[in-house]
Amino acid sequence: MQILSGLLRHLLKKEPILKKIKKIYDFIFDLTVICPYYALFRPAGVFTFQRKTYRYHLSPYNFTWENERIVEVPIIWQLVKENKGKKILEVGNVLSHYFCVNHDVVDKYERSKGVINEDVADLIPKCRYDLIVSISTFEHIGFDESTKDPDKILHALQNVKKILAAGGRAVITLPLGYNPGLDRQLLEQKLPFDEKHCLRRVSRLNSWTQVNWDLVNEPTYDRPYRFANWLFIGVIKG
């Protein structure tokens, strides 16, 4: 018994190493099993969100078949296409990695042609936008920056609402479980979203289904599946 308890204490001390080993195993499994399966055998398939049917987005860029991009990209891209000809802003340079885009893009850090390198919390554009979209970007605001500020995301979202045209809307996706402070703000209804929706990952092969936001409680990230297991889709109305 003493030997077993000693071994257990030893393993617990090495927990970070065990987590790293699991991540290495998951990576090798995805590389040798999941990726070839998607590339050779599995068609894109479809999922449903808000009574609309979308095709899963499979792309080698960022390996979308193993993370939340598989559902975020088709939802947001469909919105952009439906609002063609209107004034559109994307927060976080994501869609241009998959499609040819001609809307405005603001990204504080990513340097790329046509990208406005400003902080969305301080952005003062020349016009108001009919549609503002964002894919997995706001969870980093005030969290993955050199100066930590848990309230900064609120200021950023308030600014988004300010630069929306009358009747416009912002649609923002966020992986839950990644930023615990953000999760608390969402669950405590402290952020200015007029609509809250949620998708949940339900298989290792990256299938997703919509769930009632009111039933979301203690969402996890990186478990039981790699990357986001819960995806928040919020709407702010102008």
C-alpha positions as CSV (number, residue, x, y, z in Angstrom):
1,M,0.0,0.0,0.0
2,Q,2.8,2.4,0.9
3,I,4.5,1.6,-2.5
4,L,1.2,2.4,-4.3
5,S,0.6,5.6,-2.4
6,G,4.1,6.7,-3.1
7,L,3.8,5.9,-6.8
8,L,0.5,7.9,-6.9
9,R,2.1,10.9,-5.2
10,H,5.0,10.7,-7.7
11,L,2.6,10.6,-10.6
12,L,0.6,13.6,-9.3
13,K,3.8,15.6,-9.0
14,K,4.5,14.8,-12.6
15,E,1.1,15.8,-13.8
16,P,2.3,18.5,-16.2
17,I,4.6,15.9,-17.8
18,L,1.6,13.4,-18.1
19,K,-0.4,16.1,-19.7
20,K,2.4,16.7,-22.2
21,I,2.6,13.0,-22.9
22,K,-1.2,12.9,-23.6
23,K,-0.9,15.9,-25.9
24,I,1.9,14.2,-27.8
25,Y,-0.2,11.0,-28.1
26,D,-3.2,12.9,-29.3
27,F,-1.1,14.7,-31.9
28,I,0.4,11.5,-33.2
29,F,-3.1,9.9,-33.3
30,D,-4.5,12.8,-35.2
31,L,-1.6,12.8,-37.6
32,T,-1.6,9.1,-38.3
33,V,-5.3,8.3,-38.1
34,I,-7.6,11.3,-38.1
35,C,-5.9,13.3,-40.8
36,P,-5.6,10.4,-43.3
37,Y,-9.2,9.5,-42.6
38,Y,-10.5,12.9,-43.5
39,A,-8.2,13.3,-46.5
40,L,-9.0,9.9,-48.0
41,F,-12.4,8.7,-46.8
42,R,-14.7,11.1,-45.1
43,P,-16.8,13.6,-47.1
44,A,-17.2,17.1,-45.5
45,G,-20.6,16.2,-44.0
46,V,-23.1,18.7,-42.6
47,F,-24.3,20.2,-39.3
48,T,-27.2,22.3,-38.2
49,F,-27.2,25.7,-36.5
50,Q,-30.2,27.9,-36.0
51,R,-32.3,25.7,-38.3
52,K,-29.8,26.2,-41.2
53,T,-27.6,23.4,-42.6
54,Y,-23.9,24.0,-43.1
55,R,-21.2,21.9,-44.6
56,Y,-18.2,21.3,-42.3
57,H,-15.2,23.3,-43.5
58,L,-12.2,21.0,-44.1
59,S,-8.9,22.8,-44.8
60,P,-5.2,22.0,-44.3
61,Y,-4.7,25.5,-43.0
62,N,-4.9,25.3,-39.2
63,F,-6.0,21.6,-39.7
64,T,-9.7,22.6,-39.4
65,W,-10.8,18.9,-39.2
66,E,-9.5,18.7,-35.7
67,N,-10.7,22.0,-34.1
68,E,-13.6,24.4,-33.9
69,R,-12.7,26.1,-37.2
70,I,-14.6,23.3,-38.9
71,V,-17.9,25.0,-37.8
72,E,-16.9,28.6,-37.2
73,V,-15.7,29.3,-40.7
74,P,-18.9,28.1,-42.6
75,I,-21.2,29.9,-40.2
76,I,-19.4,33.2,-40.4
77,W,-18.6,33.0,-44.1
78,Q,-22.2,32.4,-44.9
79,L,-23.1,35.6,-43.1
80,V,-20.5,37.5,-45.1
81,K,-21.9,36.2,-48.4
82,E,-25.4,37.0,-47.4
83,N,-24.4,40.6,-46.7
84,K,-22.4,41.2,-49.8
85,G,-22.4,44.8,-50.8
86,K,-22.9,46.1,-47.2
87,K,-20.2,47.5,-44.9
88,I,-18.6,44.6,-43.2
89,L,-15.8,44.4,-40.6
90,E,-14.0,41.3,-39.4
91,V,-12.2,41.4,-36.1
92,G,-9.2,39.0,-36.3
93,N,-7.8,38.1,-39.6
94,V,-9.2,34.6,-40.2
95,L,-11.4,34.3,-43.3
96,S,-8.7,35.6,-45.7
97,H,-6.8,32.4,-45.0
98,Y,-9.6,30.4,-46.6
99,F,-11.3,32.7,-49.1
100,C,-10.8,35.9,-51.1
101,V,-12.3,38.7,-49.0
102,N,-12.9,42.3,-49.8
103,H,-14.3,43.5,-46.4
104,D,-12.4,45.5,-43.8
105,V,-10.3,43.5,-41.3
106,V,-8.8,44.7,-38.0
107,D,-6.2,42.7,-36.2
108,K,-3.9,44.2,-33.6
109,Y,-1.1,41.7,-34.2
110,E,-1.2,40.0,-37.5
111,R,0.6,41.9,-40.2
112,S,-0.9,41.3,-43.7
113,K,-1.9,43.4,-46.7
114,G,-5.1,45.3,-46.1
115,V,-5.3,44.5,-42.4
116,I,-5.8,47.4,-40.0
117,N,-3.4,46.9,-37.1
118,E,-5.3,48.5,-34.3
119,D,-6.9,47.4,-31.1
120,V,-10.6,46.8,-31.6
121,A,-11.2,48.2,-28.1
122,D,-9.9,51.6,-29.3
123,L,-11.0,51.4,-33.0
124,I,-12.6,54.6,-34.4
125,P,-13.5,53.7,-38.0
126,K,-14.5,56.1,-40.7
127,C,-17.9,54.5,-41.0
128,R,-20.4,52.4,-39.1
129,Y,-20.8,48.7,-40.1
130,D,-23.8,46.7,-41.1
131,L,-22.1,43.5,-40.1
132,I,-19.2,42.8,-37.8
133,V,-17.9,39.2,-37.5
134,S,-15.2,37.6,-35.5
135,I,-13.9,34.0,-35.3
136,S,-12.2,33.0,-32.0
137,T,-10.5,36.3,-31.3
138,F,-12.2,38.1,-28.4
139,E,-11.2,35.3,-25.9
140,H,-7.6,36.6,-26.3
141,I,-8.4,40.2,-25.5
142,G,-7.0,41.2,-22.1
143,F,-6.1,37.5,-21.5
144,D,-3.3,36.6,-23.8
145,E,-1.8,40.1,-23.8
146,S,1.2,41.4,-21.9
147,T,-1.0,43.5,-19.7
148,K,-3.8,41.4,-18.2
149,D,-7.1,43.1,-18.0
150,P,-10.2,40.9,-17.5
151,D,-12.5,43.9,-18.1
152,K,-11.0,44.8,-21.5
153,I,-13.2,42.4,-23.4
154,L,-16.3,44.3,-22.1
155,H,-14.8,47.5,-23.4
156,A,-14.1,45.9,-26.7
157,L,-17.6,44.6,-27.1
158,Q,-19.1,47.9,-26.1
159,N,-17.0,49.6,-28.8
160,V,-18.2,47.0,-31.3
161,K,-21.8,47.9,-30.5
162,K,-20.9,51.6,-30.9
163,I,-19.6,51.2,-34.4
164,L,-22.5,49.1,-35.6
165,A,-24.9,50.9,-38.0
166,A,-28.6,51.2,-37.0
167,G,-30.1,47.7,-37.6
168,G,-26.7,46.1,-38.0
169,R,-25.4,43.2,-36.0
170,A,-22.2,41.6,-34.8
171,V,-21.8,37.8,-34.7
172,I,-18.9,36.6,-32.6
173,T,-17.7,33.1,-31.9
174,L,-15.7,32.2,-28.8
175,P,-14.3,28.8,-27.7
176,L,-15.5,28.2,-24.1
177,G,-13.3,26.8,-21.5
178,Y,-10.2,28.6,-22.8
179,N,-10.6,31.8,-20.8
180,P,-12.2,31.1,-17.5
181,G,-12.8,34.7,-16.7
182,L,-14.6,35.2,-20.0
183,D,-16.7,32.1,-19.3
184,R,-17.8,33.6,-16.0
185,Q,-18.8,36.9,-17.6
186,L,-20.8,35.1,-20.2
187,L,-22.6,32.8,-17.7
188,E,-23.3,35.7,-15.4
189,Q,-24.7,37.8,-18.3
190,K,-22.2,40.6,-17.9
191,L,-21.4,41.0,-21.6
192,P,-23.7,42.9,-24.0
193,F,-24.9,40.0,-26.2
194,D,-28.5,40.2,-27.3
195,E,-28.5,36.5,-28.4
196,K,-26.5,33.6,-27.0
197,H,-26.1,30.3,-28.8
198,C,-23.9,27.3,-28.3
199,L,-22.5,24.3,-30.3
200,R,-21.0,21.3,-28.6
201,R,-18.5,18.9,-30.0
202,V,-19.8,15.3,-29.7
203,S,-17.2,13.1,-31.3
204,R,-13.4,12.6,-31.8
205,L,-14.1,12.9,-35.5
206,N,-15.2,16.5,-34.8
207,S,-19.0,16.4,-35.2
208,W,-20.9,19.2,-33.6
209,T,-24.5,19.8,-32.5
210,Q,-26.4,22.8,-31.2
211,V,-27.3,22.9,-27.5
212,N,-29.5,25.2,-25.4
213,W,-27.3,28.0,-24.0
214,D,-29.2,27.9,-20.7
215,L,-28.0,24.3,-20.2
216,V,-24.3,25.2,-20.5
217,N,-22.4,24.8,-17.2
218,E,-18.6,24.5,-16.6
219,P,-17.6,24.1,-20.2
220,T,-14.2,22.4,-20.8
221,Y,-11.4,23.0,-23.2
222,D,-9.1,20.3,-24.5
223,R,-11.1,17.6,-23.0
224,P,-12.5,15.1,-23.7
225,Y,-11.4,16.2,-27.2
226,R,-8.5,18.4,-28.3
227,F,-9.1,22.1,-28.6
228,A,-12.6,23.6,-28.0
229,N,-15.4,21.3,-27.0
230,W,-18.0,24.1,-26.6
231,L,-18.4,27.0,-29.0
232,F,-20.3,30.2,-28.1
233,I,-21.9,32.2,-30.9
234,G,-23.1,35.6,-29.7
235,V,-25.1,38.3,-31.4
236,I,-24.9,42.1,-30.7
237,K,-27.6,44.2,-32.3
238,G,-27.1,47.8,-33.4
